Amino acid sequence: MKILSEIKEPIGSELIEFNEFFKKKLDTDVALLNIILRYVTKKKGKQIRPVLVLLSAGLCGEISERSYNGASMVELLHTATLIHDDVIDRAKIRRGIASVNSEWNNKIAVLVGDYLLSMGLLSSIDADEFKFLKSTSKAVGAMSESELMSLDKSKKFKIDEATYLKIIKGKTATLMATCCEIGAISASDDQLIHKKMEDFGMNLGMAFQLRDDLFDYITKQSIIGKPVGNDLKEKKMTLPLLHALENGESSFSKKIIKSIKNEKLTKSDINYIISFVKEYGGVDYTENLANKYIQNSKALLSSFPESKYKTALIDLGEFVINRST
Amino acid sequence: MKILSEIKEPIGSELIEFNEFFKKKLDTDVALLNIILRYVTKKKGKQIRPVLVLLSAGLCGEISERSYNGASMVELLHTATLIHDDVIDRAKIRRGIASVNSEWNNKIAVLVGDYLLSMGLLSSIDADEFKFLKSTSKAVGAMSESELMSLDKSKKFKIDEATYLKIIKGKTATLMATCCEIGAISASDDQLIHKKMEDFGMNLGMAFQLRDDLFDYITKQSIIGKPVGNDLKEKKMTLPLLHALENGESSFSKKIIKSIKNEKLTKSDINYIISFVKEYGGVDYTENLANKYIQNSKALLSSFPESKYKTALIDLGEFVINRST
C-alpha cells in the first residue's frame, strides 16, 4: 500500500496552488472571522476531498481553475460540517489543536459553520458553476438528513444493515461522489463520464466510512489517536456490531443490546462487546464489504486510458481500506 | 396604523396557498426530521418575509408559482437562522412553544438548522432559479458575517454608528432586500425594477431592526413578551445607547461603559441606563432615523402605479416603525 503523500504526488504542485486559491477564497472584511478561518485552515487534514476533485479532473481531461473552484466548494462544506460536528459532540480537539468551540465558544462555532456552509454553496455562484451546485445539492441535504436519521432514538437500536448503509451513504459517500463528479465536470462535457465518476466516488466513500467504523474494533489508540470503542461509548451502532448482533447467539445479542441501551458502558463492557463482534464475524464481514466497494470503484475506472491520475485513484482505493489513520 | 392582518388582506388567499406549498417543500423521508419540521412550522411568526415576496411580486406583475418558490426559499433560510439563534442564545421558548434545542437537544437543533439552510439555498436549484440564488448569496453570507462582527470582543464596546448600521444591515436588512428583489424577479424581467425593490427592502429592513432595537428602551414586557432591557442584559450595544453615549456627559458615559463591560447588570443599573439613553436623545435619534428609512422606502415606490399591493407595502412601512410586536 502506498502512503497518502505518495498518492498525492501526481498533483503535488496543483495541491499547493489549490491551497493558495482556497486561502484567498476565505478572505473577509470581518476581523474575527478572518482570524478564525486562518486558524481553522492552518492545520490541514488528509484533504481527501480536494484530492478527489483534482485527480478526477486530471483523469477526465485537465486540472483547471474550474477544478480549484470545485475543490474549494467541497472543502468549505466539509470544514463547515467538522466545525458543527465539534459543537454537537462537544469535542475539544480537532486535528491536534483546540476546536473552534473550545478555543472560542459554541456561539461563534455555529456561526462560523453557517458562514462556511453558505460560502461553500455560494462560491460556485460567483463562478457561474450551476452544475457544481446541482451536484452538491444532493450531498448537503443528505448529510444532515442522515445524521438526523442516526439520531432518531425510536429506531436507534433497531437499525438494520440497509438503514445503516443509507446513513453512511448520506454521511460520507455522497459528498465524495460529489467531489469526483465535480472534478469530472470541470474537465469534460461528457455526462456519461460525470456519472461514472460520481459512482466511483460513491463506492470509494462507502468503503471509506466502513473502514472508519472498523477502527472502533481493530486499532490501538496509539495508531489513530482515537480510543478503541469510541463509537461504542457514544452508543453508535455501526456495521461490525450490527452484523455480529444479527449472527450472534440470540441470548448474547439481547444482553448486549440491553446494556448499550440502558447503561454507561464500562471498559470491561466494551472489551466484551469487541470480542463478541470479532467472534461473530462483524469485523470480517465489514472488511469484505469495504473490499467489494473498492473492487466496484476500480471496475468503474477500467474504461479510462492509463494515466498517473488513474493509478493514483486506484492507489487511493487501496489506501482507503488499509489505512490506520 | 393598520394592523398586520389588515395589511396582509390583499394577499390573503395567496398566503394560504404559499403555506400549503411550503409544507410540501418540507416533506422528507426521515421520520424524526419530518416531526421536527412540522413542529417548527406549526406556529407561524409574523411571516413578514414571505409577505414581502408576495406583495413585491404583485406590485411588479403577478404572483405566481415562481413567487411561492422564492418565498419558500427565504422562509427556509429565516427559519434556519432562528433555530441556530436559539441554540446560540440557549433560548427555551420560540413563538410561544419550546424551542427545538429545548424540546429535543442542541445536536438536533444544529442539524435541523443546517438542513433548512441547505434546503433554502438549494430549493431554487430544482426550480432552476439561478437568479434567486444570486440574490440570496449576498444575504446569507452577510447574516453570519454581521453576527460575528457584533461578537468581536475586542471591538464590542467601541462600536461606532457606521459599524452598527453595517451590522444591522447584514443581520436583518439584506434578507428583507432579497425578499423584495426575489418577488420582483418572479414577476418582471426589468432589472431596474429588481434593483428598486431591493433598495425598498433594504430601507424597510433597516427601519425594522432599528425599531426592534428600540424595544429595549420603550416598551413594557406585557406588550411584546420580551423584557425591557433584554439586549442590555446581554450587553448588546444598539443605536439608542450608542448615540446617548456619544452625546451624554463624558463622565456618565465612561461610567456606563465600564459597568456594561465588567459587571452583571442589576435591575437598577438597567433602569439607570434606560433613563440615560432617553435623556441624551438615544430614543428620539433612533426613531428619527427609522422614519427616514421608511420615507426613503416610500419614495422608491413612487414610480409604480397605484395598486392594492403598493398600498399594502406603504402600510407595512408604517407598521414597521410603529409596531409594538
Chai-1 contact restraints between the chains, C-beta under 6 A:
chainA,res_idxA,chainB,res_idxB,connection_type,confidence,min_distance_angstrom,max_distance_angstrom,comment,restraint_id
A,V30,B,E145,contact,1.0,0.0,6.0,A-B,restraint_1
A,V30,B,L148,contact,1.0,0.0,6.0,A-B,restraint_2
A,V30,B,M149,contact,1.0,0.0,6.0,A-B,restraint_3
A,L32,B,L148,contact,1.0,0.0,6.0,A-B,restraint_4
A,L32,B,D152,contact,1.0,0.0,6.0,A-B,restraint_5
A,L33,B,L148,contact,1.0,0.0,6.0,A-B,restraint_6
A,H84,B,V110,contact,1.0,0.0,6.0,A-B,restraint_7
A,I88,B,K107,contact,1.0,0.0,6.0,A-B,restraint_8
A,I88,B,V110,contact,1.0,0.0,6.0,A-B,restraint_9
A,K107,B,I88,contact,1.0,0.0,6.0,A-B,restraint_10
A,V110,B,H84,contact,1.0,0.0,6.0,A-B,restraint_11
A,V110,B,I88,contact,1.0,0.0,6.0,A-B,restraint_12
A,L111,B,S144,contact,1.0,0.0,6.0,A-B,restraint_13
A,L111,B,E147,contact,1.0,0.0,6.0,A-B,restraint_14
A,L111,B,L148,contact,1.0,0.0,6.0,A-B,restraint_15
A,D114,B,S144,contact,1.0,0.0,6.0,A-B,restraint_16
A,Y115,B,S144,contact,1.0,0.0,6.0,A-B,restraint_17
A,S118,B,V140,contact,1.0,0.0,6.0,A-B,restraint_18
A,S118,B,G141,contact,1.0,0.0,6.0,A-B,restraint_19
A,L121,B,L121,contact,1.0,0.0,6.0,A-B,restraint_20
A,L122,B,S137,contact,1.0,0.0,6.0,A-B,restraint_21
A,I125,B,L133,contact,1.0,0.0,6.0,A-B,restraint_22
A,I125,B,K134,contact,1.0,0.0,6.0,A-B,restraint_23
A,I125,B,S137,contact,1.0,0.0,6.0,A-B,restraint_24
A,F130,B,F130,contact,1.0,0.0,6.0,A-B,restraint_25
A,L133,B,I125,contact,1.0,0.0,6.0,A-B,restraint_26
A,K134,B,I125,contact,1.0,0.0,6.0,A-B,restraint_27
A,S137,B,L122,contact,1.0,0.0,6.0,A-B,restraint_28
A,S137,B,I125,contact,1.0,0.0,6.0,A-B,restraint_29
A,V140,B,S118,contact,1.0,0.0,6.0,A-B,restraint_30
A,G141,B,S118,contact,1.0,0.0,6.0,A-B,restraint_31
A,S144,B,L111,contact,1.0,0.0,6.0,A-B,restraint_32
A,S144,B,D114,contact,1.0,0.0,6.0,A-B,restraint_33
A,S144,B,Y115,contact,1.0,0.0,6.0,A-B,restraint_34
A,E145,B,V30,contact,1.0,0.0,6.0,A-B,restraint_35
A,E147,B,L111,contact,1.0,0.0,6.0,A-B,restraint_36
A,L148,B,V30,contact,1.0,0.0,6.0,A-B,restraint_37
A,L148,B,L32,contact,1.0,0.0,6.0,A-B,restraint_38
A,L148,B,L33,contact,1.0,0.0,6.0,A-B,restraint_39
A,L148,B,L111,contact,1.0,0.0,6.0,A-B,restraint_40
A,M149,B,V30,contact,1.0,0.0,6.0,A-B,restraint_41
A,D152,B,L32,contact,1.0,0.0,6.0,A-B,restraint_42
